[in-house]
Amino acid sequence: MSASADGRRDRLRAMLADLKMPGALEAVDGVLAQLDSGAVTAGEALERLLGAQITLRNNRRLETAMRASRLPAVKTLKEFDFAFQPSIKREQIESLHELGFLARKENVVLLGPPGVGKTHLAISLALAAAESGRRVYYGTLASLVESLEQARAAGQLARRLRVLTHPALLLVDEIGYLPVSRDGAVLFFQLINARHEQASTVLTSNKGFEEWGAVLGDEVMAAALIDRLLHHCHIVNIRGNSYRMRAHQDLWRSMQRADGDASPALGRGT
C-alpha cells in the first residue's frame, strides 16, 4: 500500500473519530480493504460505512429503550410461529407492526387463554416502537396498580400518572391473572383515562371483556374502562393451544423415544 493511501486512511479514521461515528470507524478498515480489492464500488463502500454507523446507533437506542421500558424479554415478530396459531390473522399483526396505530393514538387488545402468544406479540409491537425511536413502557396490571398505589400514598399520584401517560406505547400485560382491588381499579381507570386519545396502549388478557368486571371488582368501572379502550382499538383474538404446553409435550415425546431406543440395548446386554 502506498504512503498516500496510508495517509488517506489515517485522515479518514481521524475524520470519523472527530464526527463521533464509532460504528463507521470500526468498519472502515474492512470496507477499505474491499474497496482496494475491487469487491465493492466507491458508492457501495460509502453505503456500508454509513450503514455500520446507523446499525450501531439503532442498537444503542434499542438498548437504552429496553432499560427504560422494563420489557421482560426480547421477542420479535420474526420469531412468532403463525403456523401454530392459525386463528391469528397474520395480515392484521403485520399491519400493526407498521405502527400506524401509534401515529393515530389507537389501542391494541390481545385476548386469549394462557400461553398462546399474547405477550410475545405485544412485546414485539413494543420493540418495533422502540426501534422506531418511540418511548415505550411495560408493566403487568398488578405491578402498575402497585406503583400507582405507592405513588398515591407518597402524595405523588399526579406525577406518576404524568410519567405513565408520556410513553407513546404503554404495554399492560396479564389483565385477569391476579385480582385487583376496587381502589386499584379506580387508579387504573385514571391511567387509561389520562392516556385516552393521547397515546397508544397495548393490553393482554386471558379474560373476555365480559369478565373484566370481576377482575376489577366493579362492573360499572370496567364498562367505563372498556368504553375508552375500544373507542379507537384493534382487537386480536387468539384461539389455540399453549406454546408452553407444546414445549412440555415435545420434551415428553423425546424422553419416550429415548427410552424406546434404550430398551433394546438393555435387552442385548443381558
N, C-alpha and C positions, 0 to 999 in steps of 0.2 A: 504494500500500500504506500502511495506517495506521501511525502511530507505535507503537501497541500491538502490531500484527502484527510490525513490525521488532524490537521488544524481545523478543517471544516467540521469534522466530527466533534472535536472538543468544543468548538464555538456553539454547535447545535445543542450539545449537552448543557452548556452554560446558559443558553437562552431558555431551554426548557426548565432548568432549575430556577432561573430568575422569574419565569412566568408561573412558578409553583404548579408544574404539571408532572407529578411523580409517576403517574401511570405511563405517560409517553416517555419519560426519562428511563424508566425500567425497560421499556420495549425497544428503545431506539437502536441499540446495537444489533439486535436480531433483525429489525426491519432494514437497517442499512446493509447488513450482510446479504439479505435477499435482493436488495436493490443492486448491489455491486455484482451479484451473480447473474443478474438479468431475470430472476424469478418473478419479480414484480416491476411494474412501471413506476415512474415518479408519482403519478397520481394515486396509485394503489398504496404506495409506501406512506404517503401523507394520510390517506384514509385510515390505514392501520395504526399509525401513531395517534391520531385523534380518537380512534375507536378504543384504543387501550386506555386513554385518559378518561373517556366517558364511562367505560366499564368500571374503572376504579372509583370514579365519583359516585356512580349509581350503587355500587356495592357498599361504599361508606355511608351513603344516605340510607340504604336499607338497614344496615347495622344499627345506625342511630335510631331509626324509626322503630326497629324491633325492641330496642331497650326501652324507649319511651312508651311504646304501645302496650307492653306487658303481654304480648302474644305468647301463648304457652308452647308453640312449636312452629316449625316452618312446614306448611302444607300447600302445595301448588295445584293448580288445575290440571297440569300435565300428569300428575301422579294419580289423579282420581280415576277409578275403574268404572266407567259408564256401563260396560258390559254386565257388571254385577248388579247394577241398579237400573234396569230398563224402564222403570216408571218415571225416571227423570227425563225431562225434555232437554236434550243436550244443547239445542239451539238457544233455549232460554238462558241456560247457565253461561254459555259462551258470550251471549249478548250482554249479560250483566257484567262480565269481566271486561267489557269495553268501557265501563264506568260512566256511561251516560246518566245513570240513575243518580250518581253523586252530583253532577252538574245541575240536575233538576231537583235535588234535595228530596229524593224519594227513598222509601224504606224497602227492606227485603226481609221476609219472614220465611224461615225454613222449618217445616213441620214434618215429624215422622218419629217412629219408635227409636229406641236407643240403638246406636251402633250402625246406622245406615249411611252415615257420611255427612250429616248436617254441619257439624263443627268443621270438618275438613273443608267443605265448600265455603263456609263463612270465613274461615281463616284465609283461604286462597283469595277471596274478594278483598280482605283487609291487606294482604300482601300486595296485590295488584294496585290498590290505592296508595300504599306506602311507596311502591316503586315509581309511581307517577308523581311523587312529591307531596301527596296529601298527608295530613296528620291523622293517625288512627289510634284508637284506644280499645283495649279488650278487658272484659270482666264478666264473670258469671253473675247471674242475677243476685245470688246470695252475697257475693263479695261487694258488688256495687251498693246494695242496700246497706250492708255493714258500714261501708265508708261514708255513706250519707248520714247514717245514724251517729257515727262518731263525730262527723263534722257538726251536726246539729247540737250534740252535747257540748262541743267546744265553742259554740257560738259562731261557727264558720260555715253554716249551711249555704248561704247565698254565694260565698266564694267557691265552695266545692261544686255547686251547680254550674257556675260560670266555667269552671275548669272542664267539667264533663260535657258542657254544651259546645265548647270550642272545636273539638276534633271534627274533621269532615266526615269521618266514619266512626261510629261507636258500635262495637260488637258486644251484644248482650247474649251470653251463652247460658244454656241449661235452665231455661224457664220451665218450671214444673218438676225439677228433680228434688228440690228441697222446699218446704213450705216457707211462706213469708208472712210475717205479722201484718196486721192491718196498718199499723204505723209505718212499717217498711213499705207496704204497698202505696201508701199516700206519698212517701218520698220518691218512690219510683215513678209514680204518675207525674209528680212535679218535674222530674228529669225529662221524661218523654214529652211533656207539655212544653218545656223550655226549648227542646230541640225541634218541635213540630214546625215544619216548613222553613227551618233554619239550617238543618244539616241532616245527613242520612244516618239511619240506624239499621243495623242488621241484627236480627234476633233468631235464636234457635230454640225450639221447644219440642218436647216429646208429648205434649198435650194439645188437643184440638182447642180452638178458641172457646168452644162451649164449656171447657173445663178450667179456663183461666180464672173464673170467679172463685172456684175452690182453692186454686193455687194462691191467689192474692187475698183470700179471706173476705172478699166484698164483691158481690155481683155488679153493683152499680159502678164501683170504681173500675172494675175490669171492663165493663161496657164502654166507659168513657175513654179508657186507655186504648182499647182496640179500635175505637172510632178514630182516634188521632193517628194510630199506626197505619190503618188501612186507607186513610184519605188519599195518600199517594204511595202505593205499595205494590211490590211484586211478591207473590206467594209461590213458594216452591214446596209442593207436597211430595214426600218420598215414601214410597211403599215398597218394602223389600226386606231381605234378610240382613242380619248384622254382619259387618265386616269382621268384627272381633270373634263372633261365633264361627265364621268361616275359618279363621286362623286356628281356632281350637280344633275344629273338625279336621283340618289338613294335618295338624300335628298328630291327632289320634290315628288317622289313617296311615301316616308314615310309621308310627310306632307299631301298628298292626302288621304292616308289610315287613318291618324289621324283624318282628317276632316270627313271622311266617318263614322268612329266609333263614333264620337261625335254627328252626326246629329240625330240618333235615340234617344239618351239620351235626347237631347234637346226637341225632339218631345214628349217624355213621360212626360217631366216636365211641359208642357203647359196644 
